[in-house]
Amino acid sequence: MSFARPFDRAAENLLRRDRLVVLAGLIVITALAWAYLVYLVLRTDMGGMDAHGESMAGMLQLAPWSATDALLMFVMWAVMMVGMMLPSATPMVLLYARVVRHKADDDNPMTNSAAFLAGYVIVWTLFSAAATALQWSLEQAALLSPMMVSTSPILGGLLLIVAAIYQWTPHKDACLRRCRAPAWFLSQHWRDGAGGALRMGLVHGAWCLACCWALMLLLFVGGVMNLLVIAAIMIFVLLEKVAPGGRILGRAGAVLLGLTGIGLLVGF
């Protein structure tokens, strides 16, 4: 009996379980992101010290940011985007891992799946940089409180109305259709190798960002560090992308957002 056969069988079983490995990795990454967010909120509520020895509460004061403040805010946004967006990207990543495993010319499915995920995360990391800059601008204009909540009913109302209107636009529909059709996306944008996987992740991330950017701005209305608001947006995005009636849900939610925004503007 050949000693190679048990080894080959074990390798084949491992490849068959690669989707479980990818899923476990996504769950761990998401859980770590949420753990970090909870840690930040608890430390801020207690007025504790961050990893650099600076008071988190002090960092949130309306004052010019130092380079450390800007870096910490950027890290917070980047981790928050990972925690919010990975759940809705999971079906795409898992389907990609399955397709890679079945391609005879690809012998490194884990590496390619990691590259695909890296491309997706890079897009949202770039968004995090833009969100950090926007937060700084709003704070300097005294439009955000030290806890990063809008202090202006006009700003809050306008952000809600913008998000509501965008939910009904043809551009939103086009982006959402691509996010809801993993098989179609892979058939249209497939590239071989780790470099191709990275490029595909970037493209998918760009479509996802175009679909959800307006909803992310609602963090400035409900509170950038409000875990309930973060969780609500995450669940809304997840259902919009994967639920059978996701498009209808998104438009129904837009009506509620618009009415809430109008209420803020007229002072209800």
Buried (B, 14 or more C-beta within 10 A) or exposed (E): EEEEEEEEEEEEEEBEEBBEBBBEBBEEBBEEBBEBBEEBBEBBEEEEEBEEEBBBBEBBEEEEBEEEBBEBBBBBBBBBBBBBBBBBBBBBBBBBBBBBBEEEEBEEBBBBBBBBBBBBBBBBBBBBEEBBEBBBEBBEEEBBEBBBBBBBBEBBBBBBBBBBBBBEEEEBBEBBBBBBEBEEBBEEBEBEBBEBBBBBBBBBBBBBBBBBBBBBBBBBBBBBBBBEBBBEBBEBBBBBBBEEEBBEBBBEBBEEBBBBBBEBBEEE
